[in-house]
Amino acid sequence: MSADWRQMNQLEGKTFLADTREPSRDWLLKYIPAEDQLRVESAIDKVIADKRVFELEHRIIRVDGTVGWTLSRAVPILDEKGQILEWFGTASDVTERKRAEEALRQSEERYRRLSAELEERVNARTHDLSQANVDLKRSNDNLQQFAYVASHDLQEPLRKIQSFSSLLTQQLNEQLNEEGKDHLQRIMAAGARMSTLIKDLLAYSRISTRQQVFGPVSLEAIMAEVLVTLDWNISQSGAQITVDALPVVRGDESQLGQLFQNLLANSIKFVTPGQLPQIRVDYFLRPQSELPPGVQPSEESAMYHQIDVQDNGIGFDEKYANRIFQVFQRLHGKSEYAGTGVGLAICQRVVDNHGGAITARSQPGQGAVFSVYLPA
């Protein structure tokens, strides 16, 4: 191989000629980095032996001593006997392309690593969620067991306590002194309160979380049923209730009935003695952008149904606004107003199940407004 061949990688974009004589291959050591020498020499030997086109990308040591990449191409020119007379070819600098390809390869490698890390994190998160679902199912099963116990095993001894207390009162009334009568009355009152508490807890536990298949529900029909259910309370208190036209929403009829029954029952109950309850149920359709600050429904929606239950009752200090939706939280003594402190907790769970929110606004002695927000 002549010096012309050795120079082909120095002739950027130009043609070159090389004969096939075999001088020393010291040019490999001079122009080709060590890591490419064997590959280049093997490729040249093969094309000489096969008399075929030579094309190879390889590193090259430039005149300035830097290392770049060259694409060498050569075509053998043969004589009448098929022997190689000379080679005709070009050498092109492809360093920038190779750098771009290497950068792309590294980028793809980083992407693969990140994808693998992300997949690993997703798998770990999926495992955590699966475990959380298992724990949630176990918790729900325990809750169902509690509901069974509450509705059967706990109620039975309470009924006996109430029954025997009543019998003792009837049979021994004349024989008991005032202190004994008071003790029996306390036992009966405590039993009645415990029975009510268990029933309320049972109602709370039965409102499962997002396991229902919701359908269209008329809030007007629900409100009409609630008013019928509360008819005795309304007549006894002299409450005056006005209700706006209400929409059809997606939800569970039983749960929404509990929601509005509890809200209206509270408005009737928590009234200043000697005052007639005045209650309004107002309806608004709100875009999400117009929701009051701090209202965070559990489900995103462009529009929300807002139903306000407003009364002229005793009200409360707004610093307790979040507390009143917790189980067993009461702002007034049970001697003043009956109840177990579960009703508003049920309301909170119902609106959570329906992707909505509930808030309360009030001032002591100035009534209260409970606002329910449901996705439209």
C-alpha positions, -999 to +999 in steps of 0.1 A: +000+000+000+015+033-010+018+066+007-012+078-013-034+055+007-018+067+039-028+103+030-064+095+022-076+106+057-059+139+053-077+148+021-110+161+034-136+161+007-110+153-020-103+122-041-072+102-038-054+074-057-036+045-041-019+014-056-018-020-040+019-023-032+025-034+004+049-011+021+053-010+059+021-002+077+037+023+100+011+048+088-015+030+111+005+039+141+010+075+128-025+084+117-049+059+135-054+058+173-045+025+189-081+015+196-090+017+159-058+003+143-068-034+143-103-027+129-090-004+102-062-028+091-085-058+091-110-039+070-084-029+044-070-064+042-105-078+036-114-053+008-080-059-009-085-097-008-122-095-020-116-066-044-147-049-032-156-013-022-140-001+009-161+021+033-153+026+070-157+052+097-128+054+121-109+078+143-079+097+129-052+117+144-053+151+127-023+172+117-028+194+148-027+163+170-065+163+178-085+131+173-115+133+149-136+109+129-133+102+092-155+084+067-131+067+042-145+053+009-125+037-019-134+018-051-109-007-066-099-002-103-091-035-119-071-045-150-082-071-177-072-099-154-092-087-125-062-075-106-063-042-087-045-014-104-054+013-081-080+027-057-102+057-063-118+072-031-126+101-008-121+109+029-147+130+047-146+145+082-176+132+101-165+143+136-195+166+143-220+140+132-203+114+154-203+138+183-240+145+178-246+107+176-227+102+208-246+129+225-278+114+213-267+080+225-258+094+259-292+112+261-310+080+252-290+061+278-299+087+304-336+085+293-335+047+297-320+050+331-346+076+341-373+055+326-360+025+346-359+046+378-394+059+371-407+024+365-391+012+397-407+041+416-441+035+400-438-002+409-429+007+445-458+032+446-481+006+431-470-019+458-476+008+485-511+015+471-519-021+468-509-026+505-529+005+514-559-010+496-555-042+515-553-022+548-583-002+538-603-033+530-593-048+563-604-015+580-637-016+562-642-052+572-635-043+608-660-014+604-686-038+591-680-061+620-684-032+644-716-022+627-729-058+632-719-057+668-734-023+673-767-032+657-771-065+675-748-074+704-746-039+720-783-030+715-796-061+732-781-055+767-791-019+764-827-029+757-826-051+788-812-023+809-840+001+797-867-025+801-857-036+837-852+000+847-887+008+835-901-023+853-884-013+885-897+022+882-933+009+877-932-018+904-911-001+931-921+035+926-940+037+959-912+020+978-884+041+965-873+074+981-865+104+959-828+094+957-837+059+944-861+073+919-834+097+907-809+068+903-833+049+882-841+079+860-804+084+855-800+048+845-829+050+820-816+083+806-780+069+802-794+038+785-815+059+761-785+081+753-762+051+747-788+036+724-790+068+704-752+071+703-749+035+690-775+041+663-757+073+652-724+055+650-740+027+630-754+053+606-719+069+603-702+035+597-726+025+570-717+054+548-689+036+530-663+055+511-667+058+473-681+023+468-715+033+455-727+033+419-742+068+418-770+078+395-793+108+389-810+120+421-836+147+424-827+170+454-863+183+453-877+148+458-851+142+486-860+175+503-897+167+501-891+134+519-869+150+545-897+175+553-921+147+557-897+128+580-892+160+601-929+169+601-933+163+639-902+184+647-914+211+624-949+212+639-936+211+675-911+239+669-933+260+646-904+262+621-910+281+589-890+265+560-887+279+525-869+259+498-856+270+464-860+249+433-833+223+436-814+204+408-809+168+398-774+156+409-754+124+406-753+106+439-767+082+464-803+090+474-800+075+509-768+094+518-781+127+504-813+122+524-792+118+556-772+149+547-801+173+544-821+157+572-792+163+596-788+199+584-825+208+587-828+189+620-799+209+635-815+242+622-847+233+640-830+221+672-804+248+678-828+278+682-830+303+710-857+293+734-890+311+727-880+318+691-895+302+660-870+287+636-867+305+603-849+283+578-841+289+541-827+265+516-811+284+487-796+271+455-769+285+433-749+271+403-713+282+406-683+279+383-652+266+400-636+300+398-663+315+420-660+291+449-652+309+482-616+307+494-609+276+514-635+255+497-617+225+484-641+198+469-626+163+468-634+161+430-626+185+402-655+200+382-660+230+360-693+238+378-707+231+413-742+230+428-742+251+460-771+244+484-772+268+515-792+259+546-796+291+565-812+296+599-818+321+627-805+298+654-781+303+683-751+302+659-715+295+670-680+310+670-664+305+636-632+294+652-649+261+658-661+258+622-639+228+614-643+211+647-681+207+644-677+183+615-657+158+636-672+128+653-685+135+689-676+172+687-702+193+704-703+231+711-731+229+736-738+206+766-761+177+762-783+191+789-790+222+767-795+205+734-799+168+727-776+149+703-745+128+701-722+150+679-723+126+650-748+143+627-724+168+611-697+142+608-721+122+587-727+153+566-690+156+561-686+120+550-715+122+526-702+153+507-667+137+506-682+106+491-699+127+465-667+147+455-680+178+472-674+200+502-693+215+531-686+247+550-702+266+579-705+303+585-719+318+617-717+343+646-730+336+681-767+345+683-769+353+646-778+320+631-757+298+608-753+291+571-742+256+560-731+255+524-730+222+505-710+220+472-716+191+448-700+186+414-724+195+386 
